[in-house]
Amino acid sequence: MAEVKILYEDAQIIVCVKPAGMASQAERSSAMDLVSWLKNYIGGQKRAVGGQKNYIGVVHRLDKPVGGVMVYAKTPKAASELSRQFSAHDTEKTYLAVLTGRLPETSGVLENRLERDGRTNTSSVVDTGGKQARLEYRVLAERDGRSLAEVRLYTGRHHQIRVQMAHAGAGIYGDMKYNREATEKWNRERKTPTGSKGLGLFSCGLIFSHPATGKRMKFKVLPGKGPAAIDEWPGLSYYMNDENEPGR
C-alpha cells in the first residue's frame, strides 16, 4: 500500500501528502483511495470527533496521478467552511511541474478558456465558451532538455495545469493525455521506459485559513520520488527554506 504522510491533525482538519497514483476519494475500483485510508487511520487511532465517527469531508481534489499536499475536514462544519474558501479562491495552491519544451518567458501568467469533454475526460483551450483559467508560473531550473517550474493556481479547472502548459508549448513530462509525443521523444532519446517515472506534477504547497480559529495554515513539501523529486533536481534543496507553519 502506498505511504500516506500526515503533516498536521487536530479536531477539525487533517493535512496529508497524497501519494501519486492514489485517488483522492472513492472511485469504481478496488484500490485504496485516500478518503478510505484516512477513515481507517482515524478509526484505528480512535480519534472520532464530535459523534461523527471517522468522518472525512472532501473539500478539494488532486488528479489520481498527481501527488502532494491535501486537506480534509473531520467535521461537517469544517467541511463547509473549507469548501467555501476553495470556491472563493481564498486558498493558495502551488505545484512543481516538470516540463518539456520551453515557456514563452521564465516567469509569467497564462490565461485561457477551458472546456471539458465528459465523454473523453479531457479539457481543451477554446476561443469562446468554457470557463476562465488562470495560473502563474516561474521557471526554477533547466536540465537535460526539461525545465522545472513553480506553478500557482488561481482557478481550479479540470486538468488545468496540464492543458494550459501543453497549449503554451511546454507540456507536463509524463502526461500521456496532453503531452505524449514530447514525453516519448525525451524518453526515447535517453532510453528511458515510458511510464517508469510517472507524471511530472506535484502539489507542493497549500495555504488556507483554519476553519475554526481563522489562523492561516501553511504547508510546503517536496516529492520523495518521481520526475520532480530532489534527486532529479538537486537545486531544490533551497526551495524548502520556508518550513511548514501550522497555525501561523
N, C-alpha and C positions, 0 to 999 in steps of 0.2 A: 504493500500500500504506500502511496506517495506520502511524503512527510509534510505535515502542516505545522507551521511555526506560529505560535501565539505571541503577539507583540504586546498586547495590553488587554486587560479584562477587569470589569467591575460589575456592579449590579445591573447596569443599563446596556452596556455595549461589550462587544468582543472584537478586537482587531487582530487580523492574522495575515499570513502570507499564503495565498492560494498557489499550489503547485501547477505548473503548466501541464495541460492535459486532463485536469480535473474540472468538471462542470461546476459552475457557481451555485447551482441549485439542481433539484431532481430533474432528470430527463428520461427519455424512453431507453433506458439502458440498465443493465445490472451492475455497472461500475459504480463505485462510491463517489458521491458528489459532496461538495463542501458543506452544504446545509446538514446532510445526514451525519457527516463526520463530526460537526460541531455539536449536534444533538447528542451523539454518543459520548462525546467528550464531557459535556456538561452533566449528562446523566451519570457517567462513571465517577465524576468528581462530586456528585451530589450538590450541584450548585444551582438547582432550580430556584427561580426568583419570583416572589410575589404571587405564588399559586399558579404561575404559568410554567408548568413543568417542561423543561427542555425547549422552551420557546426560542426560535431563531427567526427573526424577521429580515427578509431580503430588501435592501434599500438601494442597491446598485449592482451592476454585473460586470464581469470580465468575460470576453470570449474564451471558450474552452482551451484553445492552445496558448492563451496568454496567462502568464503567472504574475503574481505581485500582491500588493497591499489591498486588503478589503476590510470594510467594517460591516458588522452585522448587529442588529438590535436584539436585546434579550427580553424586552417587554414591548407590548403593542404601542404604548405611549412613546417610547424611544423610537420605534419604527416610524411612527407618524411624523415626528419632528425631523428625523434624519432624511426621510423621503422628501419632506418639504425643502430642506436645504439643497438636496441634489436637483430637485425640479427647478428651484430658483437660482441655481448656479452659485450658491453660497459656499461651495466647496472648491478645493483646488486639487486637480488630478494631474500628476506628472508621470511621464513614461520615458524609458530608454528605448530607442529604436535603432536597429542595425539596418542600414540602407545600402542598396545597390544603386549605381548611378549617382548623380550629383544634383543637389537642390540649387535653385537659382542664386541664392546668396547663402552666406554662412549663418545668417540668422534672419528671421522674418516671420510673416504671418500668412497663412493660407486660408482663403475664404472661398467656399464653393457652395452650390446647392446639391444636395444628395437625395437620390430617390431609391427607395428599397424595393426589391423584387422578392416577394414572399415565396414565389414558386421555386426560385433558384437559391434563395438565402444569400443574395448578394446585393450590393448597393453600387450605384454609379453616379458620376457627376453629370448634371443636366443643366441646360441653359435656363429653363423655366420650370416651375413646379417644384416638387421636392421640398426639402427643409434646409434652412441655412446651417452651414457647418463652419466652425472657425477654430483654428489652432495656431499656436505659436511654437516655433522651433529654434533651436540653437545647436549648431554642429560642434561637438566636443572633441572629436578626433577623426582622423582618416588613416586607414591601414589596409594594405593588401587589397585594394580595389573595392573596399567598402568604407562607409562612414558611420559614426555613432552620433546620434542626435538626441538631445533632450527635447521632449515634446510636452507642451502644456495644453490640455483640452479646455476650451471654453464652452463647447457644446458636447453632447454625448450621443452622437448619431451612430447608427448601425455600421460597424466596421469602419468608423470614420478615419482613423489614422491610416489604416491600410489603404483605403480608397484614395484619400487626398494625397498621400505620398506617391502612390503609383501614378496618379494623374499629373503630379509635378515632375515626373521623370526619375524618381528615386524611390522605388518600391521597397517594401519591407523584405529583408532577406528571409528566405524560407517560406514565404507566403505563396502557396501553390494556387490560390484563387485569383490573386491580383498581380502576382509578380513571378509567375512560373518560369518564363523564358530567361529572365536575368538571373534567377536563382540557379537554374540548371546550368547555365553558361558558367557562372562562378564556380560551381561545384565540379563541372567537367574539367575546367582548366586546372583545378587543384586536386583532381582525383578524389573528391570528397563525395561519399554516397549521399544522394538526395534524401532528405528527411532525417539524416543522422544527427543534426544539430538542433532541430526544432525551429520554431518561429522566432525571429529576431525582434520581439516586442515584449516589454516587461513594465508593469505598473510599479514604479519605484517610489512614488511619493503621494501622500494623501493628507489633506488638511481639511478639518471640519470643526464645528462647534459641538461640544458635548451636549447631548440632548437634555440633560438635567441641570448642569451647572452653567452652561453657556461658555465655558472656558475653551479656548482654541486648542485643538489637538493636532499635533504634527508628527507624521511618521515618514521615515525615509529608509529604504533598504536597497541592497544590490542583489541581483540573482546569483545563486550559488553555482549554477551551471547554465549552459545554453549560449547562444550567439552573443548576448550582451553581458556575459559574465566577466569578472575581473581578470581571469586568466587569458581571455581573448583581448582585453583592453586594459593593460597594466596601469595606464594613467588614471583609471577610475578611482584609485585609492583616495585622491584628493576630493572626490565628489561627495564623500561621506563626512565632511567636516562638520556639518550640522547633524547632530545626533537626534534620535527620537526624543521628543519632548512632550510626553503625555501630560495634559493638564496645564500647559503653558499657552 
